Amino acid sequence: MTDKVSKVSTSKGLSVIDTMVPGRDLNAYITAVNGIPVLTAEEERELAEDYYYRENLDAARKLVLAHMRFVVYMAKSYSGYGLSEADLIQEGNVGLMKAVKRFNPEKGVRLVSFAVHWIKAEMHEFILRNWRIVKVATTKAQRKLFFNLRGSKKRLGWLSKEEADKVAADLGVDTKTVMQMEGRLGVYDASFDGAQDADDDDAMLSPSQYLEDTSFDPAQNVEDEDYEQSSTDNLYMAMEGLDERSRDILAQRWLSDEKSTLHELADKYQVSAERIRQLEKNAMNKVRAVLEA
């Protein structure tokens, strides 16, 4: 077989190795990969068998290089997500290499048909990681819904109840999930502290001005801890003024992890449950009087 891939010449001094790095010069990269000849079915099968059966890495390299133009084509279809096309291509190339590694030439399909899934999977994962600061979709159903719903919203705007029901039925999810994803698609990332060059009016609109968390105010924390410690000390001091039986009843009824019932304490002290209730009430009144003094 004629080695068409290895003889390809690229513009602007790019070597074949340089074409693996689209971020350096995207236009030169696209020109380079488009200059690599497309393999015939016979050439592709010969290279695939050489790698599959003999693990010839040079054959795998040629398969990857010959299909990079397809990755570029797929990356352009995701241009509306506001992410770098070079990064999308780079991620797609990773998927292409994974596809080549797993491609079985005996299955009777072309590599490009097999590689679509792997290229899309890597691009989708990259988009979900970087489209928002907080990952917008985590489960398989959410990931599928994200890409399908975003395409629909470009045509429909905000979904009506009937449209949401139809999308949910088509994708096999409930309508609530569709509405939740639509809400996620409608939000945007905002700087917590606002822009450095913002004027006073714009600065007041930044989240740092209205999302104040007072639960971590040092002065308030010290005050709360001091009050809690003081209340605990006073409680134990009040308990010390009770007789042993009354102190035990309060401890078993209110302070123990496994609280005792009136009947259990009645059996313990050989009195009626009503008597235990009276002792508990009297002890509570004595403790309350000490705490309120």
C-alpha positions in Angstrom: 0.0 0.0 0.0 1.2 3.5 -0.8 2.0 5.4 2.4 0.0 8.5 1.6 -0.2 9.7 5.2 3.5 9.7 5.9 4.3 11.7 2.7 1.9 14.5 3.5 3.4 18.0 3.5 1.9 20.7 5.7 1.9 24.5 5.3 3.6 27.1 7.4 6.4 24.7 8.5 4.1 22.4 10.5 5.2 18.8 10.9 2.9 15.9 11.3 3.6 15.9 15.0 2.6 19.6 15.2 -0.8 18.8 13.8 -1.6 17.1 17.1 -1.5 20.5 18.8 -4.3 22.6 17.3 -3.9 25.3 20.0 -0.6 26.6 18.5 -2.2 27.8 15.2 -5.7 26.6 14.6 -5.9 27.7 11.0 -2.6 26.0 10.1 -3.7 22.9 12.0 -7.0 22.7 10.0 -5.1 23.3 6.7 -2.6 20.5 7.7 -5.2 17.9 8.6 -7.3 18.7 5.5 -4.2 18.0 3.5 -3.9 14.5 4.7 -5.4 12.2 2.1 -8.5 10.1 2.9 -7.9 6.4 3.1 -9.6 4.0 0.9 -11.5 1.1 2.5 -8.7 -1.3 1.5 -6.0 1.0 2.9 -7.9 1.5 6.1 -8.5 -2.2 6.6 -4.9 -3.0 6.0 -3.7 -0.5 8.6 -6.4 -1.5 11.1 -5.4 -5.2 10.8 -1.7 -4.3 11.1 -2.5 -2.6 14.4 -5.1 -5.0 15.7 -3.2 -8.2 15.1 0.5 -7.0 15.2 0.2 -3.9 17.5 2.0 -1.8 14.9 1.9 1.7 16.5 2.9 3.3 13.2 -0.3 1.9 11.6 -2.4 3.3 14.5 -0.7 6.7 14.0 -1.6 6.8 10.3 -5.2 5.9 11.1 -5.5 8.7 13.6 -3.9 11.3 11.3 -6.2 10.3 8.4 -9.3 10.9 10.4 -8.4 14.2 12.1 -10.4 16.1 9.5 -13.5 14.4 10.8 -12.8 15.5 14.4 -12.5 19.1 13.1 -15.8 18.8 11.3 -17.5 17.5 14.5 -15.9 20.2 16.7 -17.5 22.9 14.5 -21.0 21.6 15.4 -20.3 22.5 19.1 -19.2 26.0 18.4 -22.3 27.5 20.0 -21.2 26.5 23.6 -18.7 29.4 23.8 -15.7 27.1 24.3 -12.4 27.1 22.4 -12.6 25.2 19.1 -9.0 24.1 19.5 -9.7 22.6 22.9 -12.7 20.7 21.5 -10.6 19.4 18.7 -7.9 18.3 21.2 -10.5 16.4 23.2 -12.0 14.9 20.1 -8.6 13.7 19.1 -8.4 11.8 22.4 -11.7 10.1 21.6 -10.4 9.3 18.1 -7.3 7.6 19.6 -9.4 5.6 22.0 -11.6 4.5 19.1 -8.5 3.4 17.0 -7.3 1.4 20.0 -10.6 -0.5 20.3 -11.4 -0.8 16.6 -11.9 -4.3 15.3 -11.5 -4.5 11.5 -13.4 -7.8 11.4 -16.7 -6.1 12.3 -17.2 -4.9 8.8 -17.7 -1.2 9.5 -15.6 1.9 8.6 -13.5 3.4 11.4 -15.3 6.8 11.1 -18.6 5.1 11.9 -17.1 3.4 15.0 -15.2 6.5 16.1 -18.3 8.9 16.2 -19.3 7.7 19.7 -15.8 8.0 21.2 -15.2 11.5 19.7 -18.6 12.8 20.9 -18.1 11.3 24.3 -14.9 13.2 24.9 -16.3 16.5 23.5 -19.4 16.1 25.6 -17.4 15.5 28.8 -15.2 18.6 28.0 -18.3 20.7 27.5 -20.0 19.6 30.7 -16.8 20.2 32.7 -16.3 23.7 31.3 -19.6 25.2 30.2 -20.4 26.4 33.8 -18.4 26.6 37.0 -20.8 24.1 38.6 -21.3 21.0 36.5 -24.7 21.3 34.8 -25.3 17.5 34.4 -24.0 14.5 36.2 -26.3 11.5 35.5 -26.5 9.8 32.1 -30.1 11.0 31.7 -29.1 14.6 32.6 -26.2 14.6 30.1 -28.5 13.4 27.3 -31.1 15.9 28.3 -28.6 18.8 28.3 -27.5 18.4 24.7 -31.0 17.6 23.3 -32.8 20.3 25.3 -30.2 23.0 24.4 -30.7 22.3 20.7 -34.5 22.5 21.1 -34.3 25.8 23.1 -32.5 27.5 20.2 -35.7 27.0 18.2 -38.4 27.2 20.9 -37.2 29.6 23.5 -38.8 28.8 26.9 -40.7 25.5 26.8 -44.4 25.4 27.4 -45.9 22.6 29.5 -46.9 20.7 26.4 -43.5 21.1 24.9 -41.8 20.0 28.1 -44.0 16.9 28.3 -43.1 16.0 24.7 -39.4 16.4 25.3 -39.7 14.3 28.4 -41.5 11.5 26.5 -39.0 11.6 23.7 -36.0 11.3 26.0 -37.6 8.9 28.6 -37.4 11.3 31.6 -40.0 13.0 33.7 -41.3 16.5 33.0 -39.8 17.8 36.3 -36.3 16.8 35.2 -36.8 18.7 31.9 -38.0 21.9 33.7 -35.0 21.7 36.1 -32.5 21.4 33.2 -34.2 24.3 31.4 -33.6 26.4 34.5 -30.0 25.4 34.6 -29.6 26.3 31.0 -31.1 29.8 31.7 -28.5 30.8 34.4 -25.1 32.2 33.9 -21.8 32.5 35.9 -21.2 35.7 37.8 -18.1 36.9 39.5 -18.6 36.8 43.3 -16.7 40.0 44.0 -17.6 41.9 40.8 -15.3 43.3 38.2 -12.2 45.2 39.4 -13.0 48.2 37.2 -16.7 48.3 38.2 -18.0 51.6 39.6 -19.8 51.9 42.9 -23.2 51.2 41.5 -22.1 48.0 39.7 -20.1 46.9 42.7 -23.2 46.9 44.9 -24.8 44.4 42.5 -22.1 41.8 42.9 -23.1 38.7 45.0 -20.5 39.5 47.6 -22.7 42.5 48.7 -26.0 40.6 49.1 -24.9 37.0 49.9 -23.3 37.9 53.3 -23.1 34.9 55.6 -23.5 36.1 59.2 -23.2 32.6 60.6 -19.4 32.9 60.6 -19.2 36.3 62.4 -16.4 35.8 64.9 -18.0 38.1 67.6 -21.4 36.3 67.3 -19.7 32.9 67.4 -17.8 33.8 70.6 -21.1 35.2 72.1 -23.0 32.0 71.3 -20.3 29.7 72.7 -20.1 31.8 75.9 -23.9 31.6 76.3 -24.0 27.9 75.7 -21.1 27.3 78.2 -22.8 29.5 80.8 -26.1 27.8 80.4 -24.5 24.4 80.7 -22.6 25.4 83.9 -25.8 26.9 85.4 -27.8 23.7 84.6 -25.3 21.4 86.3 -25.1 23.8 89.3 -28.9 23.7 89.6 -28.8 19.9 89.3 -26.3 19.7 92.2 -28.9 21.3 94.5 -31.3 18.3 94.0 -31.4 15.2 96.0 -29.8 12.1 94.4 -33.1 10.5 93.3 -34.5 13.7 91.7 -31.2 14.3 90.0 -31.2 10.8 88.6 -34.8 11.1 87.4 -34.0 14.3 85.5 -30.8 12.8 84.0 -32.6 9.7 82.9 -35.6 11.5 81.5 -33.9 14.5 79.8 -30.1 14.2 79.6 -29.5 10.6 78.7 -29.1 9.4 75.1 -31.5 6.5 75.8 -34.2 8.2 77.8 -36.1 6.1 80.4 -39.9 6.0 80.7 -41.9 6.8 83.8 -42.7 3.1 84.3 -39.0 2.1 84.0 -38.1 4.6 86.7 -41.1 3.5 88.8 -39.8 0.0 88.8 -36.3 1.2 89.7 -37.4 3.1 92.8 -40.4 0.9 93.7 -42.9 3.7 93.5 -45.8 4.5 91.1 -45.4 6.1 87.7 -47.4 9.0 89.0 -45.0 9.5 91.9 -42.1 9.6 89.4 -44.0 12.3 87.4 -44.5 14.4 90.5 -40.8 14.1 91.5 -39.8 15.1 87.9 -42.1 18.1 88.0 -40.8 19.3 91.4 -37.2 18.8 90.2 -37.8 20.8 87.0 -39.4 23.7 89.0 -36.3 23.8 91.3 -33.9 23.8 88.4 -35.9 26.5 86.6 -35.9 28.7 89.7 -32.1 28.5 89.9 -31.7 29.3 86.2 -34.0 32.3 86.3 -32.5 33.8 89.4 
